Amino acid sequence: MLRQDGGRVWVTLTLSEMLHCGNVGVIRHYEAESNHRQTDKKFEVTQKSLIGAHVEGAMGEMVVAKARGKYFMPTVNNFKEADLGANVQVRLRMFHHWDLIIRDNDNPEHIYVLVTGTGPEFCVRGWCHAKDVMLPEYRKNHGGSGEAWFIPESALKPMKIKD
């Protein structure tokens, strides 16, 4: 289900969609573990369960695909490549008041979409081109996990539902 609320899009995933994301997340987690990849320590500070983080990340990607009227084609081991299409990165934050985060090693040419919430209901809060928001006023060190750009919702472009 999709609902437009100003520049925000509220997306409710179905049970089937969440199960699909669960499978994607488990595969992502299994691949990371079996290849002995180290998790970024900044990431571990905010996540209780790494497998849960992989599942929630897949849900965020599905949410954006659904809001754009696109088929969700999940990927595994694509690392800094786009989450969706050629240049769309999805950033899922658990709490609705948290900002979009862009880190130093993120691609400044990509589009970043902020999704907040937890399954089954999420909110797509907006999007931006990274190069347009990598500004000194957004540079912060929230939570002691290193400096990054924290982009408030007010600086994002509104998302519109695709018919």
DRENDO-130595 format. One line per field, with one value per atom (N, C-alpha, C): residue number from 1; residue in three letters; atom name; y, x, z. Coordinates in steps of 0.2 Angstrom, whole numbers. Layout:
nuvex <- c(NUM/...) $
kevo <- c(ala/...) $
marlo <- c(CA/...) $
c2 <- c(Y/...) $
c1 <- c(X/...) $
c3 <- c(Z/...) $
END
This chain:
nuvex <- c(1/1/1/2/2/2/3/3/3/4/4/4/5/5/5/6/6/6/7/7/7/8/8/8/9/9/9/10/10/10/11/11/11/12/12/12/13/13/13/14/14/14/15/15/15/16/16/16/17/17/17/18/18/18/19/19/19/20/20/20/21/21/21/22/22/22/23/23/23/24/24/24/25/25/25/26/26/26/27/27/27/28/28/28/29/29/29/30/30/30/31/31/31/32/32/32/33/33/33/34/34/34/35/35/35/36/36/36/37/37/37/38/38/38/39/39/39/40/40/40/41/41/41/42/42/42/43/43/43/44/44/44/45/45/45/46/46/46/47/47/47/48/48/48/49/49/49/50/50/50/51/51/51/52/52/52/53/53/53/54/54/54/55/55/55/56/56/56/57/57/57/58/58/58/59/59/59/60/60/60/61/61/61/62/62/62/63/63/63/64/64/64/65/65/65/66/66/66/67/67/67/68/68/68/69/69/69/70/70/70/71/71/71/72/72/72/73/73/73/74/74/74/75/75/75/76/76/76/77/77/77/78/78/78/79/79/79/80/80/80/81/81/81/82/82/82/83/83/83/84/84/84/85/85/85/86/86/86/87/87/87/88/88/88/89/89/89/90/90/90/91/91/91/92/92/92/93/93/93/94/94/94/95/95/95/96/96/96/97/97/97/98/98/98/99/99/99/100/100/100/101/101/101/102/102/102/103/103/103/104/104/104/105/105/105/106/106/106/107/107/107/108/108/108/109/109/109/110/110/110/111/111/111/112/112/112/113/113/113/114/114/114/115/115/115/116/116/116/117/117/117/118/118/118/119/119/119/120/120/120/121/121/121/122/122/122/123/123/123/124/124/124/125/125/125/126/126/126/127/127/127/128/128/128/129/129/129/130/130/130/131/131/131/132/132/132/133/133/133/134/134/134/135/135/135/136/136/136/137/137/137/138/138/138/139/139/139/140/140/140/141/141/141/142/142/142/143/143/143/144/144/144/145/145/145/146/146/146/147/147/147/148/148/148/149/149/149/150/150/150/151/151/151/152/152/152/153/153/153/154/154/154/155/155/155/156/156/156/157/157/157/158/158/158/159/159/159/160/160/160/161/161/161/162/162/162/163/163/163) $
kevo <- c(met/met/met/leu/leu/leu/arg/arg/arg/gln/gln/gln/asp/asp/asp/gly/gly/gly/gly/gly/gly/arg/arg/arg/val/val/val/trp/trp/trp/val/val/val/thr/thr/thr/leu/leu/leu/thr/thr/thr/leu/leu/leu/ser/ser/ser/glu/glu/glu/met/met/met/leu/leu/leu/his/his/his/cys/cys/cys/gly/gly/gly/asn/asn/asn/val/val/val/gly/gly/gly/val/val/val/ile/ile/ile/arg/arg/arg/his/his/his/tyr/tyr/tyr/glu/glu/glu/ala/ala/ala/glu/glu/glu/ser/ser/ser/asn/asn/asn/his/his/his/arg/arg/arg/gln/gln/gln/thr/thr/thr/asp/asp/asp/lys/lys/lys/lys/lys/lys/phe/phe/phe/glu/glu/glu/val/val/val/thr/thr/thr/gln/gln/gln/lys/lys/lys/ser/ser/ser/leu/leu/leu/ile/ile/ile/gly/gly/gly/ala/ala/ala/his/his/his/val/val/val/glu/glu/glu/gly/gly/gly/ala/ala/ala/met/met/met/gly/gly/gly/glu/glu/glu/met/met/met/val/val/val/val/val/val/ala/ala/ala/lys/lys/lys/ala/ala/ala/arg/arg/arg/gly/gly/gly/lys/lys/lys/tyr/tyr/tyr/phe/phe/phe/met/met/met/pro/pro/pro/thr/thr/thr/val/val/val/asn/asn/asn/asn/asn/asn/phe/phe/phe/lys/lys/lys/glu/glu/glu/ala/ala/ala/asp/asp/asp/leu/leu/leu/gly/gly/gly/ala/ala/ala/asn/asn/asn/val/val/val/gln/gln/gln/val/val/val/arg/arg/arg/leu/leu/leu/arg/arg/arg/met/met/met/phe/phe/phe/his/his/his/his/his/his/trp/trp/trp/asp/asp/asp/leu/leu/leu/ile/ile/ile/ile/ile/ile/arg/arg/arg/asp/asp/asp/asn/asn/asn/asp/asp/asp/asn/asn/asn/pro/pro/pro/glu/glu/glu/his/his/his/ile/ile/ile/tyr/tyr/tyr/val/val/val/leu/leu/leu/val/val/val/thr/thr/thr/gly/gly/gly/thr/thr/thr/gly/gly/gly/pro/pro/pro/glu/glu/glu/phe/phe/phe/cys/cys/cys/val/val/val/arg/arg/arg/gly/gly/gly/trp/trp/trp/cys/cys/cys/his/his/his/ala/ala/ala/lys/lys/lys/asp/asp/asp/val/val/val/met/met/met/leu/leu/leu/pro/pro/pro/glu/glu/glu/tyr/tyr/tyr/arg/arg/arg/lys/lys/lys/asn/asn/asn/his/his/his/gly/gly/gly/gly/gly/gly/ser/ser/ser/gly/gly/gly/glu/glu/glu/ala/ala/ala/trp/trp/trp/phe/phe/phe/ile/ile/ile/pro/pro/pro/glu/glu/glu/ser/ser/ser/ala/ala/ala/leu/leu/leu/lys/lys/lys/pro/pro/pro/met/met/met/lys/lys/lys/ile/ile/ile/lys/lys/lys/asp/asp/asp) $
marlo <- c(N/CA/C/N/CA/C/N/CA/C/N/CA/C/N/CA/C/N/CA/C/N/CA/C/N/CA/C/N/CA/C/N/CA/C/N/CA/C/N/CA/C/N/CA/C/N/CA/C/N/CA/C/N/CA/C/N/CA/C/N/CA/C/N/CA/C/N/CA/C/N/CA/C/N/CA/C/N/CA/C/N/CA/C/N/CA/C/N/CA/C/N/CA/C/N/CA/C/N/CA/C/N/CA/C/N/CA/C/N/CA/C/N/CA/C/N/CA/C/N/CA/C/N/CA/C/N/CA/C/N/CA/C/N/CA/C/N/CA/C/N/CA/C/N/CA/C/N/CA/C/N/CA/C/N/CA/C/N/CA/C/N/CA/C/N/CA/C/N/CA/C/N/CA/C/N/CA/C/N/CA/C/N/CA/C/N/CA/C/N/CA/C/N/CA/C/N/CA/C/N/CA/C/N/CA/C/N/CA/C/N/CA/C/N/CA/C/N/CA/C/N/CA/C/N/CA/C/N/CA/C/N/CA/C/N/CA/C/N/CA/C/N/CA/C/N/CA/C/N/CA/C/N/CA/C/N/CA/C/N/CA/C/N/CA/C/N/CA/C/N/CA/C/N/CA/C/N/CA/C/N/CA/C/N/CA/C/N/CA/C/N/CA/C/N/CA/C/N/CA/C/N/CA/C/N/CA/C/N/CA/C/N/CA/C/N/CA/C/N/CA/C/N/CA/C/N/CA/C/N/CA/C/N/CA/C/N/CA/C/N/CA/C/N/CA/C/N/CA/C/N/CA/C/N/CA/C/N/CA/C/N/CA/C/N/CA/C/N/CA/C/N/CA/C/N/CA/C/N/CA/C/N/CA/C/N/CA/C/N/CA/C/N/CA/C/N/CA/C/N/CA/C/N/CA/C/N/CA/C/N/CA/C/N/CA/C/N/CA/C/N/CA/C/N/CA/C/N/CA/C/N/CA/C/N/CA/C/N/CA/C/N/CA/C/N/CA/C/N/CA/C/N/CA/C/N/CA/C/N/CA/C/N/CA/C/N/CA/C/N/CA/C/N/CA/C/N/CA/C/N/CA/C/N/CA/C/N/CA/C/N/CA/C/N/CA/C/N/CA/C/N/CA/C/N/CA/C/N/CA/C/N/CA/C/N/CA/C/N/CA/C/N/CA/C/N/CA/C/N/CA/C/N/CA/C/N/CA/C/N/CA/C/N/CA/C/N/CA/C/N/CA/C/N/CA/C/N/CA/C/N/CA/C/N/CA/C/N/CA/C) $
c2 <- c(-6/0/6/11/18/23/28/34/40/45/51/56/59/64/70/75/80/77/79/76/69/67/60/55/49/43/38/36/30/24/19/12/7/3/-3/-9/-13/-19/-25/-29/-35/-40/-45/-51/-54/-55/-58/-54/-48/-43/-44/-44/-44/-51/-56/-63/-63/-60/-59/-56/-50/-46/-50/-54/-58/-63/-66/-71/-67/-61/-57/-56/-53/-52/-58/-63/-69/-71/-71/-72/-67/-61/-56/-57/-59/-60/-66/-72/-78/-76/-73/-71/-67/-62/-58/-63/-67/-71/-77/-80/-85/-82/-76/-73/-69/-70/-67/-59/-56/-49/-46/-41/-37/-32/-31/-26/-20/-14/-8/-6/-5/-4/2/7/12/9/4/1/-3/-6/-11/-7/-1/3/4/5/6/0/-6/-12/-17/-20/-26/-32/-33/-39/-38/-40/-39/-42/-48/-51/-47/-44/-40/-34/-31/-25/-27/-33/-35/-35/-38/-39/-32/-28/-21/-17/-18/-14/-16/-23/-25/-22/-22/-19/-12/-8/-1/0/-5/-5/-6/-11/-13/-7/-4/2/7/9/14/11/5/2/2/1/1/8/13/20/22/20/22/18/13/9/4/2/-2/-9/-14/-21/-20/-24/-24/-30/-28/-33/-33/-37/-37/-39/-36/-38/-41/-44/-47/-45/-43/-41/-36/-31/-26/-20/-20/-15/-8/-4/3/5/-1/0/3/5/7/2/3/-1/-3/2/2/5/3/6/7/12/14/18/22/27/29/24/26/22/25/22/24/18/19/19/24/24/23/17/16/18/22/24/22/19/16/21/27/32/37/40/45/51/53/60/60/54/54/56/59/62/57/59/55/55/50/50/48/52/51/51/46/45/47/48/50/46/39/35/33/37/36/40/38/40/47/53/59/60/56/56/53/49/45/49/47/49/45/49/45/47/41/42/40/44/43/39/33/29/28/29/29/24/21/16/9/5/-3/-6/-12/-16/-17/-17/-16/-9/-4/3/7/10/14/21/26/32/34/36/38/46/49/56/61/58/62/60/64/62/68/66/71/69/73/71/72/68/68/74/76/81/88/88/95/96/91/92/90/89/88/95/98/105/105/110/110/111/114/114/108/103/96/91/93/89/89/82/82/75/74/68/66/63/60/54/53/46/44/48/46/41/40/35/38/44/47/53/57/63/60/63/61/67/67/72/70/73/72/77/74/79/79/84/84/84/81/80/87/93/99/101/97/99/94/89/84/86/83/84/79/81/77/71/66/60/60/57/57/50/47/41/40/35/34/29/32/28/22) $
c1 <- c(4/0/4/2/6/1/4/0/5/3/7/4/9/8/13/11/15/21/27/33/35/32/33/29/31/27/28/22/21/20/24/24/23/18/17/18/23/25/20/19/15/19/16/19/24/21/25/31/31/36/42/39/44/47/44/47/53/51/56/62/61/67/71/67/70/75/73/77/83/82/88/93/90/94/98/95/99/104/103/108/114/112/118/122/119/122/127/124/128/134/133/139/144/142/147/151/147/150/155/152/156/162/162/168/172/171/175/175/170/170/169/173/173/167/163/158/161/159/161/159/164/163/158/157/152/145/145/138/136/140/139/136/138/136/129/126/118/114/117/113/114/108/108/110/107/108/110/116/118/114/111/107/100/98/92/94/100/102/101/104/103/96/92/85/81/83/80/82/89/91/88/87/83/76/73/66/66/71/72/72/76/77/70/67/60/55/55/51/52/58/59/57/59/57/49/46/38/36/38/36/37/43/44/41/37/33/38/43/48/48/51/52/58/58/63/68/74/79/84/84/89/96/101/108/112/117/121/128/132/139/140/136/137/141/141/145/143/148/147/143/141/137/130/126/120/115/111/106/100/98/93/95/94/96/103/105/112/115/111/114/110/105/101/104/105/107/101/100/94/97/95/98/92/91/86/88/84/86/80/81/75/70/73/69/67/61/58/61/64/67/75/78/85/86/92/93/96/96/100/107/111/118/122/127/131/138/142/149/154/160/166/167/166/168/161/156/150/151/148/149/145/148/145/141/141/137/131/130/124/118/112/106/105/104/102/95/92/85/85/81/80/74/74/68/69/63/63/58/59/54/56/52/53/47/48/43/36/31/29/28/28/27/33/34/40/38/43/41/47/46/51/51/56/56/58/62/65/71/74/80/85/91/96/101/105/111/116/120/125/130/132/137/133/127/123/123/123/122/129/134/140/143/140/141/144/148/150/145/139/134/131/132/129/134/140/145/145/144/143/146/147/149/144/138/133/134/134/134/142/146/153/156/152/154/158/161/165/161/164/161/158/152/149/144/141/136/129/126/119/114/110/106/99/96/90/84/79/73/71/72/71/75/81/85/84/80/79/73/74/68/63/57/51/50/48/47/40/39/32/30/24/23/22/25/25/19/15/9/10) $
c3 <- c(0/0/0/-4/-4/-2/1/3/2/-1/-2/3/7/12/11/7/5/1/3/0/2/7/10/6/6/3/9/11/16/12/14/11/16/15/19/15/17/14/16/11/12/16/18/22/16/10/5/3/3/2/7/14/19/19/18/17/12/6/1/3/7/9/15/19/23/20/15/11/8/6/3/9/14/20/23/23/25/20/14/9/10/10/11/17/23/29/28/25/24/20/15/10/14/18/22/27/30/35/32/27/24/20/18/15/20/27/32/32/29/29/35/37/43/42/47/47/50/47/48/56/60/67/68/64/65/64/60/59/65/68/74/80/80/86/86/80/80/79/77/76/81/83/88/84/78/75/68/66/59/54/55/50/50/55/55/51/51/48/40/38/31/29/33/31/31/36/35/29/28/22/16/15/9/9/15/15/13/15/13/5/2/-5/-8/-6/-9/-8/-2/-1/-7/-8/-13/-20/-22/-28/-29/-23/-24/-24/-21/-22/-29/-32/-39/-44/-42/-47/-51/-48/-51/-48/-51/-49/-44/-38/-34/-36/-39/-41/-36/-31/-25/-28/-25/-26/-20/-21/-16/-17/-13/-14/-19/-19/-24/-21/-14/-10/-12/-14/-16/-22/-26/-32/-30/-35/-33/-30/-26/-23/-28/-31/-36/-43/-48/-55/-55/-59/-60/-55/-51/-47/-40/-38/-32/-26/-21/-15/-10/-6/-1/6/10/17/22/25/30/37/40/47/51/57/61/63/65/68/63/64/59/60/65/66/64/62/60/53/52/46/41/35/29/31/31/32/25/24/18/21/20/22/17/20/15/9/10/5/0/1/-3/-9/-15/-21/-22/-23/-23/-29/-34/-40/-40/-34/-34/-30/-31/-28/-22/-16/-10/-7/-5/-3/4/8/15/16/19/21/29/32/40/42/48/50/51/52/53/50/48/44/49/46/39/36/40/38/38/32/31/28/29/26/22/15/11/12/15/17/11/7/1/-1/-6/-9/-11/-13/-15/-19/-23/-26/-20/-19/-14/-15/-21/-22/-20/-20/-19/-11/-7/0/4/1/5/7/11/13/20/22/29/34/33/38/40/36/37/40/40/43/50/53/60/62/69/72/77/74/79/82/88/91/92/90/91/86/80/75/69/70/65/61/58/55/48/46/40/39/33/32/34/38/41/38/33/29/32/34/37/32/33/29/25/28/25/19/19/13/7/8/3/-2/-8/-13/-11/-12/-11/-15/-13/-17/-19/-25/-28/-30/-28/-30/-38/-41/-48/-49/-54/-56/-61) $
END
